[in-house]
Amino acid sequence: MSDYYVGCVARDGVWLAVAYTAEGYDHTAVADGVGELWNRYEEHAKTVAVDVAIGLESAAALRPNERAARELLGMRRDAIVPTPVREAAKKQRYRTAARTHKRKTGDELPNAAFERARHAAAMDEFLLAIDEARPVFVEAHPELCYLAFGDEAMASEPSIAAGYAERMRTLAEFDRDAPPTVQSVAESTTGHDVPIPAVLDAVSLALTVRPGPGDCRSLPADPPTDDEGLPMRYVYRNDVGIDG
């Protein structure tokens, strides 16, 4: 069996995975968490790119990759939602998480950050328990992937028609087979609560780690690691790099 290159986005408890081989799009899968995702792909996945935080800070409000991405994304910088510090990410209630985050960092914890915290905590727990998964899973952010594909940040929110159009155009210019792939992925999610922007995002992550034009690079280029040795970085694909 060929190696799989997987892009996965987590939305409201649904993990949407788009799998490529070196030859092209292969299939779509829906999982209910990172454990099920690993069970499906551990034997054959070369790389799994997720839009879930890998590498959690202990005392800083923005991780190094989040700071760097915000500088690059301009008007879309708010798409980078700060990840709670490790202790706060494990809390079940917003008030407790916010209090912990504030004590550790001196900063407020946005509601949007807390809403993503359970995914980050699950990923963190998983990678700390399963050593062999560490080299397979990498973190990517869709907005950074689009920027790297098209050399400019997206101008519109992904939930509106203009945002859908510019993201689809960016994917199509990078890979001519992206539009039918997006359609196939969307059809494969029938019966699941998966928004269309998530479909495009999952495809963007898969194209980032699948062998193709340019190189798969890291932001920052020399990423630091957290207290547990997990790298704090985003991966993206580009010919020359986007971090100056």
Helices and strands as residue ranges (DSSP letters): E 4-11, E 14-21, E 24-31, H 34-41, E 45-50, H 64-73, G 74-79, H 86-89, H 94-105, H 111-129, G 131-133, E 137-139, H 142-150, H 161-174, H 178-188, H 196-209, E 215-219, E 234-238
